Amino acid sequence: MDLLNIYAEELTKSLNGILSLENILELIEKPRYSTQGDIAFPCFTLAKTLKKTPNQIAVEIATRINHPMFEKVVADGPYVNGFFHKKLVSNEVITSILDQGKHYGSSDIGNGKNITIDFSSPNIAKPFSMGHLRSTVIGNSLAHIFEKCGYNAIRINHLGDWGTQFGKLIVAYKLWGNEEQVKQNPIKELLSLYVKFHEEAQQQKHLEEEARIWFKKLEDGDAEPTKLWEWFRSESLQEFSKIYKLLGITFDSYHGEAFYNDKMEKTLRLLNDQKLLSTSDGAEVVHLDEYELPPCLLKKSDGATLYATRDLTAALYRQETYHFKKGIYVVGHEQSLHFKQVFLVLKKMGYNWANDLVHVPFGFILKDGKKMSTRKGKVVLLEDVISEAVSLAKENIEVKNPGLQNKDEVAKQVAIGALIFHDLKNERLNNIEFSLKDMLKFEGETGPYVQYTHARACSILRKAGGAKDSQAEGLDEEESWELVKMLMDFPAVIKKSMTLYEPSQIAKYLIDLSQEFNKYYGIVKILADDEQKAQRIALVKSVTTVLCEGLRLLGITAPEEM
């Protein structure tokens, strides 16, 4: 049941179609105070058309609306405010949740169409750092959200497994590398070689040129660099798979940059055939002057290809392979110009689906106010963070619930939930300061707080003997009303988070729902034996369902005991 739509339809009828349903839905808002009603419609935009004051219009509209789901509809100055029928609405909302279970909030907006989501995409031969966490968890959550809205999400890990950094790494390995040390601890050793290269290159300028030469050899298929590259890649993938397993994240494709090596010539030919390629200082570019953007560089004067060449080729390959309705790229905001250029080149090539490509940017994770940098060795390894977080979560559990079964499993769920939630509760364009201590608090706006609220609600259900005999009908306590309204909002929050590509909408909603439930728990004796007991248990069951599903959409597990 969508009360927002019901209200909008009633308003449309009372206005004889002066405003469309879509216009009205955009204008509807919540009153500032709950005493003013549950839903409000401002009449300012109608004053000019109807040649009346907004207050007069509000009075006229309010008298025309009469729907069983509303106790009353009143004019409040220039607003038409609706008061929902608590008993009917509570019954409707809770029955929907109990009937639909984890499917509550699902929709068929996507109609089974494919979307590709390009996310995580770490560089091989480098450790999986905290800096990679943002793309990984935002992308994973968006995949869940789009699936909830009826799309088929294809998760793509476009690995950074090509580029001049491999020339640098090969030079560093040949100069300072030790095969045994690399075999024993591949990622740590490769990182230290990469950092050493950049330190030495500041003094020895020729190293950069050597790196370019070795990368060109790699591009040309030379045996020695190819063998080293394959070794670096396989070691990295093993390392990454451990991290993804811990985070509970899977991919449908690991096609990285190297996969497109033999496909780029075709892309360049297509551009050439359409007379879109120009030569500039020996390099090949597509001009974007009409969009007031710099040219998109596709081939350097030495013949080396670039990120743009690969991303164009990848987009063409994905459309051909998956026939996607939407192609989403979850990549940091510093790549905004790059994606604008790539999408516009595809548009110039005549591909209408280029309009359905979306760059979803995000801010940095900061340490002590500064961006983490692999190049300078200023990096916090995600595996170390997870390990420390699990230890801290275990300590917390020992203090709060020493008799808990499966302590290790719950500590892992809480630690990883804390990391993910700390990221996703922030609007993605904001930078985030890394603080393990803040992430793991059991109070405030944290993952453990939401998980703990879910566990508390599950505990009530266990004491009540489950929710088998619970029923929604007739719940009309004033104390539960705000909670019911919040549960009713869940489907709309999911749609909004999808439209805005913003998992923080769901994370913030879960905090608000947890706070509202804990307030309710504090003032109502839920298990008191009276005529409302079964209805209250039904409400608690509904809360556990929505909290569990909301956390799942963020990529977080909801323990039943903590």
C-alpha positions in Angstrom: 0.0 0.0 0.0 1.4 3.4 -1.0 -0.3 6.1 1.0 1.7 8.8 -0.8 0.2 7.7 -4.1 -3.3 7.5 -2.5 -3.0 11.0 -1.2 -1.6 12.3 -4.6 -4.5 10.7 -6.4 -7.0 12.3 -4.1 -5.4 15.7 -4.6 -5.4 15.2 -8.4 -9.1 14.4 -8.3 -9.9 17.4 -6.1 -8.0 19.7 -8.4 -9.7 18.3 -11.6 -6.3 17.5 -13.1 -4.8 21.0 -12.9 -1.6 19.4 -11.7 -0.4 16.0 -12.9 0.1 13.1 -10.4 3.9 13.4 -11.0 3.8 17.2 -10.1 1.8 16.5 -7.0 4.1 13.7 -5.9 7.1 16.0 -6.2 5.3 18.7 -4.0 4.1 16.5 -1.2 6.1 16.8 2.0 6.0 15.8 5.7 4.8 18.4 8.2 7.5 19.8 10.5 5.7 18.6 13.6 3.7 15.3 13.9 0.8 17.2 15.6 0.3 18.9 12.2 -0.5 15.6 10.5 1.3 12.8 8.7 1.5 14.3 5.1 1.2 17.7 3.6 0.6 19.4 0.3 1.6 23.1 -0.2 -0.7 25.2 -2.3 1.6 28.1 -3.3 2.1 26.9 -6.9 -1.7 26.9 -7.5 -2.3 30.6 -6.5 -1.5 32.1 -9.9 -3.6 29.5 -11.9 -6.6 29.6 -9.5 -6.3 33.3 -8.8 -6.9 32.7 -5.1 -4.6 32.8 -2.0 -2.9 29.5 -1.0 -4.8 29.6 2.3 -8.2 29.7 0.4 -7.1 26.9 -1.9 -6.1 24.7 1.0 -9.5 25.1 2.6 -11.3 24.2 -0.6 -9.1 21.1 -1.3 -9.3 19.8 2.3 -13.2 19.8 2.2 -13.2 17.6 -1.0 -10.9 14.8 0.2 -12.6 11.9 1.9 -10.8 8.6 1.9 -11.0 5.7 4.5 -7.2 5.7 5.0 -7.4 9.2 6.4 -9.0 10.1 9.8 -9.2 13.7 8.6 -7.8 16.2 6.1 -7.4 19.8 7.2 -6.2 23.1 5.9 -3.3 24.4 7.9 -2.5 27.9 6.5 -1.4 27.3 2.9 -1.1 23.5 3.4 -3.5 20.6 3.0 -2.5 18.2 5.9 -3.6 14.6 6.0 -3.9 12.5 9.2 -3.7 8.8 8.5 -6.2 6.4 10.1 -3.8 4.8 12.6 -5.6 1.5 13.1 -6.2 0.8 9.4 -2.8 1.9 8.3 -1.0 0.0 11.1 -2.9 -3.1 10.1 -2.1 -2.6 6.4 1.6 -1.9 6.9 2.3 -4.7 9.4 0.3 -7.3 7.4 2.2 -6.4 4.3 5.6 -6.9 6.0 4.5 -10.2 7.7 3.1 -11.5 4.4 6.0 -10.4 2.2 8.9 -11.0 4.6 12.2 -10.1 3.1 10.5 -9.2 -0.2 8.8 -6.2 1.5 10.0 -3.1 -0.4 10.8 -5.0 -3.6 9.6 -3.6 -6.9 9.6 -4.5 -10.6 10.9 -1.1 -11.8 13.8 -2.8 -13.6 11.5 -5.4 -15.2 14.4 -8.0 -15.3 16.7 -5.8 -17.5 20.4 -6.1 -17.1 22.6 -3.4 -15.6 26.4 -3.6 -15.3 28.1 -2.3 -12.2 31.8 -1.7 -12.5 33.2 -1.5 -9.0 36.2 -2.3 -6.6 38.7 -2.6 -9.5 42.0 -2.6 -7.4 45.4 -2.5 -9.1 47.1 -5.9 -9.0 50.6 -6.2 -7.4 49.4 -3.7 -4.8 47.7 -4.5 -1.5 44.0 -4.1 -1.0 44.0 -1.0 1.1 41.3 1.0 2.9 41.3 3.3 -0.1 39.7 0.5 -2.2 36.9 -0.1 0.4 34.7 2.8 -0.8 34.2 1.6 -4.4 33.9 -2.0 -3.2 31.1 -1.4 -0.6 29.2 1.3 -2.5 29.2 -0.8 -5.7 28.1 -4.0 -3.9 25.3 -2.1 -2.1 24.1 -0.6 -5.3 24.0 -4.0 -6.9 21.7 -5.2 -4.1 19.5 -2.1 -4.3 19.1 -2.4 -8.1 18.2 -6.1 -7.8 15.7 -5.2 -5.1 14.1 -2.9 -7.7 13.8 -5.7 -10.3 17.0 -5.3 -12.3 19.5 -8.1 -13.0 22.8 -6.7 -11.7 26.1 -7.9 -13.4 29.0 -7.2 -11.0 32.2 -6.4 -12.9 35.7 -6.1 -11.2 37.6 -4.2 -13.9 41.1 -5.0 -12.4 43.9 -2.6 -12.8 46.1 -5.2 -14.4 47.8 -3.2 -17.1 49.5 0.2 -17.5 52.8 1.9 -17.0 52.9 1.0 -13.3 53.9 -2.6 -14.4 56.9 -1.1 -16.3 57.9 0.5 -13.0 57.3 -2.7 -11.0 59.3 -4.8 -13.5 62.2 -2.3 -13.4 62.1 -2.3 -9.5 62.0 -6.1 -9.4 64.9 -6.5 -11.8 67.0 -4.0 -9.8 66.2 -4.8 -6.2 63.8 -7.8 -6.2 64.4 -11.2 -4.5 62.4 -14.1 -5.9 62.3 -16.0 -2.6 61.1 -12.9 -0.6 58.4 -12.2 -3.2 57.2 -15.8 -3.0 57.0 -15.7 0.8 55.1 -12.5 1.0 54.2 -11.3 -2.5 52.0 -8.3 -1.9 54.1 -6.8 0.8 57.3 -7.2 -1.2 55.8 -5.9 -4.4 54.4 -2.8 -2.6 57.9 -2.1 -1.1 59.5 -2.4 -4.5 56.8 0.0 -6.0 57.5 2.5 -3.2 61.3 2.2 -3.6 60.9 2.8 -7.4 59.2 6.2 -6.7 61.8 7.2 -4.1 64.7 6.3 -6.3 63.1 7.9 -9.5 63.2 11.3 -7.8 67.0 11.2 -7.9 67.5 8.9 -10.9 65.3 10.4 -13.6 66.2 7.7 -16.2 64.2 5.1 -14.2 60.9 6.6 -15.5 62.1 6.1 -19.1 63.2 2.6 -18.4 59.8 1.8 -17.0 58.1 3.1 -20.1 60.4 0.9 -22.3 59.6 -2.2 -20.2 55.9 -1.5 -20.4 56.2 -1.2 -24.2 57.9 -4.6 -24.2 55.1 -6.0 -22.1 52.5 -4.5 -24.6 54.4 -6.1 -27.5 54.2 -9.6 -25.8 57.9 -9.9 -24.9 58.3 -13.2 -22.9 60.3 -11.9 -19.9 58.0 -9.1 -18.8 54.9 -11.2 -19.7 56.0 -14.0 -17.3 56.6 -11.5 -14.5 53.3 -9.8 -15.1 51.4 -13.1 -15.0 53.1 -14.0 -11.7 52.3 -10.6 -10.1 48.6 -11.0 -11.3 48.0 -14.5 -10.0 49.5 -13.6 -6.5 47.3 -10.5 -6.3 44.1 -12.3 -7.3 44.6 -14.9 -4.5 45.1 -12.0 -2.0 42.0 -10.2 -3.2 39.8 -13.2 -3.1 40.5 -13.6 0.6 39.3 -10.0 1.2 36.2 -10.4 -1.0 35.3 -13.6 0.9 35.6 -11.8 4.3 33.3 -9.0 2.9 30.8 -11.5 1.4 31.2 -9.9 -2.1 31.1 -11.8 -5.3 31.7 -10.8 -9.0 30.4 -12.1 -12.3 33.4 -10.9 -14.2 37.1 -10.2 -13.4 37.9 -8.9 -16.9 40.5 -6.2 -16.2 42.3 -3.8 -18.4 44.5 -6.5 -20.0 41.5 -8.4 -21.3 40.9 -5.6 -23.8 44.5 -5.6 -25.2 43.5 -7.4 -28.4 40.1 -5.5 -28.8 41.3 -1.9 -28.8 42.5 -1.9 -32.4 38.9 -2.5 -33.5 37.7 0.5 -31.4 40.3 2.7 -33.0 39.3 1.5 -36.5 35.7 2.3 -35.8 36.6 5.8 -34.7 38.9 6.2 -37.7 36.1 5.0 -40.1 33.7 7.6 -38.7 36.4 10.3 -39.1 36.4 11.0 -35.4 40.1 10.4 -34.8 42.5 13.4 -35.2 46.3 13.5 -34.8 47.7 16.0 -32.3 51.5 16.2 -31.7 51.8 12.6 -33.0 49.0 11.3 -30.6 45.6 10.2 -31.6 42.6 12.0 -30.0 38.9 12.7 -30.4 38.1 16.4 -30.1 35.3 17.4 -27.7 35.4 21.2 -28.4 31.6 21.3 -28.9 31.2 20.2 -25.2 33.9 22.7 -24.1 36.1 19.7 -22.9 39.7 18.9 -23.7 40.4 16.2 -26.3 40.0 12.5 -25.3 43.5 11.0 -25.8 43.4 7.5 -27.1 46.9 6.7 -28.3 50.2 8.3 -27.3 52.8 9.3 -29.9 54.8 6.1 -28.9 51.7 4.0 -29.8 50.8 3.2 -26.2 47.1 3.0 -25.4 45.4 4.7 -22.4 42.6 4.3 -19.9 40.2 5.9 -22.3 40.9 3.5 -25.1 40.3 0.6 -22.7 37.1 2.1 -21.2 35.6 2.7 -24.6 36.4 -0.8 -25.7 35.1 -2.2 -22.4 31.8 -0.3 -22.8 31.4 -1.7 -26.4 32.2 -5.2 -25.2 29.7 -5.0 -22.3 26.9 -3.7 -24.4 27.5 -6.4 -27.0 27.8 -9.1 -24.3 25.1 -8.1 -21.7 22.8 -5.7 -23.6 22.6 -3.6 -20.5 19.9 -1.1 -19.8 22.3 0.9 -17.7 26.1 0.8 -17.2 27.2 2.1 -13.8 30.9 3.0 -12.9 31.6 3.3 -9.2 34.9 5.2 -9.4 36.4 8.1 -7.4 35.4 11.7 -8.2 38.8 12.5 -9.5 37.9 10.5 -12.6 34.9 12.6 -13.4 36.4 14.3 -16.5 37.7 11.0 -17.8 34.2 9.4 -17.8 32.6 12.5 -19.2 35.0 12.2 -22.2 34.5 8.5 -22.6 30.7 8.7 -22.6 30.7 11.7 -25.0 33.0 9.8 -27.5 30.6 6.9 -27.5 27.7 9.3 -28.1 29.6 10.9 -31.0 30.0 7.3 -32.4 26.2 7.2 -32.6 25.5 4.8 -29.7 22.2 5.9 -28.0 22.9 3.6 -25.0 25.8 6.0 -24.1 23.1 8.1 -22.5 22.5 5.2 -20.0 26.1 5.2 -18.8 26.5 6.6 -15.3 29.6 7.6 -13.3 28.9 7.3 -9.6 31.7 9.2 -7.9 32.7 9.3 -4.3 35.1 11.0 -1.9 38.3 9.8 -0.2 39.0 7.8 2.9 41.3 10.1 4.9 43.9 9.2 7.5 44.7 12.1 9.8 43.0 14.4 7.3 45.2 13.2 4.4 44.5 11.0 1.4 46.1 7.5 1.5 48.8 7.0 -1.2 50.2 3.6 -2.3 52.9 5.4 -4.2 54.3 7.0 -1.0 53.7 4.0 1.1 51.0 5.8 3.2 48.5 3.1 3.1 46.3 1.2 5.6 45.8 -2.4 4.6 42.2 -3.6 4.7 43.1 -7.0 5.9 44.9 -5.5 8.9 41.9 -3.3 9.6 39.5 -6.2 9.5 41.7 -8.3 11.7 41.9 -5.5 14.3 38.2 -4.8 14.1 37.4 -8.4 14.7 39.6 -8.4 17.9 37.9 -5.3 19.1 34.4 -6.6 18.4 35.3 -9.8 20.3 36.4 -7.7 23.3 33.1 -5.8 23.2 31.1 -9.0 23.1 33.1 -10.5 26.0 32.1 -7.5 28.1 28.5 -7.2 27.0 27.5 -10.9 26.5 30.2 -13.4 27.7 27.9 -16.4 27.4 27.1 -15.8 23.7 27.3 -18.8 21.3 29.4 -18.4 18.1 31.4 -15.5 19.5 33.9 -15.6 16.7 31.3 -15.6 13.9 29.3 -12.8 15.5 32.5 -10.8 16.1 33.3 -11.1 12.4 29.8 -10.0 11.4 29.9 -7.0 13.8 33.4 -5.9 12.7 32.8 -6.1 9.0 29.3 -4.6 9.4 30.9 -1.7 11.3 33.4 -1.0 8.5 30.8 -1.1 5.8 28.2 0.9 7.7 30.8 3.6 8.6 31.4 4.1 4.9 27.8 3.9 3.7 26.2 6.1 6.3 28.1 9.0 4.7 26.9 10.6 1.5 29.2 9.1 -1.0 30.7 12.4 -2.2 31.9 13.3 1.3 35.4 12.4 2.4 35.5 10.0 5.4 38.0 10.1 8.3 39.1 6.6 9.1 38.6 5.8 12.8 38.3 2.2 14.0 37.3 3.2 17.5 34.3 5.3 16.2 33.2 2.6 13.8 32.8 -0.1 16.4 30.8 1.8 19.0 27.6 0.0 20.1 25.8 3.4 20.4 25.3 6.3 18.1 25.2 6.2 14.3 27.1 2.9 13.8 26.6 -0.5 12.3 26.9 -2.3 15.6 24.1 -0.1 17.0 21.7 -1.2 14.2 22.8 -4.8 14.5 22.3 -4.7 18.3 18.8 -3.2 17.8 18.0 -6.1 15.5 19.4 -8.7 18.0 17.3 -7.0 20.8 14.1 -7.3 18.8 14.9 -10.9 18.0 15.4 -11.6 21.7 11.9 -10.2 22.4 10.5 -12.5 19.8 12.3 -15.5 21.4 10.8 -14.6 24.8 7.4 -14.3 23.2 7.8 -17.7 21.6 8.1 -16.3 18.1 5.6 -14.4 16.1 3.3 -17.3 15.1 0.3 -16.0 16.9 1.0 -12.3 16.3 -1.4 -10.3 14.3 -1.4 -6.8 12.9 -5.1 -6.0 13.2 -6.1 -3.3 15.7 -2.8 -1.8 16.7 -3.6 1.8 17.6 -1.3 2.7 20.4 -0.1 6.3 20.1 3.4 5.1 21.1 3.8 2.8 18.1 2.6 5.2 15.4 5.9 6.8 14.5 7.4 3.4 14.2 4.6 2.2 11.9 5.1 5.3 9.7 8.8 4.6 9.4 8.2 1.0 8.4 5.8 2.2 5.8 8.6 4.5 4.3 11.0 1.6 3.6 9.9 0.9 0.0 10.2 4.7 -0.9 13.6 4.9 0.8 14.9 2.0 -1.4 13.6 3.6 -4.6 15.2 6.9 -3.6 18.5 5.3 -2.8 18.4 3.7 -6.3 17.5 6.9 -8.1 20.2 8.9 -6.3 22.8 6.0 -6.4 23.1 6.7 -2.7 23.2 3.8 -0.2 23.5 6.4 2.6 19.7 6.9 2.3 19.2 3.3 3.5 21.9 3.6 6.2 20.4 6.8 7.7 16.9 5.2 7.5 18.1 2.2 9.5 19.6 4.5 12.2 16.3 6.4 12.5 14.3 3.2 12.6 16.6 1.7 15.3 16.3 4.9 17.4 12.5 4.9 17.0 12.3 1.2 18.0 14.6 1.6 21.0 12.4 4.6 22.1 9.3 2.4 21.7 11.0 -0.5 23.7 11.8 2.0 26.4 8.2 3.2 27.0 6.0 0.2 26.1 5.9 -3.1 27.9 5.9 -5.2 24.7 5.2 -8.6 26.4 2.6 -7.3 28.9 -0.4 -9.7 28.8 -3.2 -7.5 27.5 -5.3 -7.2 24.4 -2.6 -5.5 22.4 0.2 -8.1 23.0 -0.2 -10.0 19.8 -0.2 -6.8 17.8 2.9 -5.5 19.5 4.8 -8.7 18.8 3.7 -8.4 15.1 5.2 -4.9 15.1 8.5 -6.2 16.6 8.6 -8.9 14.0 8.1 -6.3 11.2 10.9 -4.3 12.7 13.3 -7.3 12.6 12.3 -8.0 9.0 13.0 -4.4 7.8 16.3 -4.0 9.8 17.6 -7.4 8.5 16.7 -6.6 4.9 18.0 -3.0 5.1 21.3 -4.3 6.4 21.4 -6.9 3.6 21.0 -4.1 1.0 24.1 -2.5 2.5 26.0 -5.8 2.3 25.8 -6.4 6.1 24.7 -9.5 8.1 22.2 -9.1 10.9 23.1 -11.4 13.9 20.1 -12.6 15.9 22.2 -12.6 19.1 24.9 -10.2 20.2 
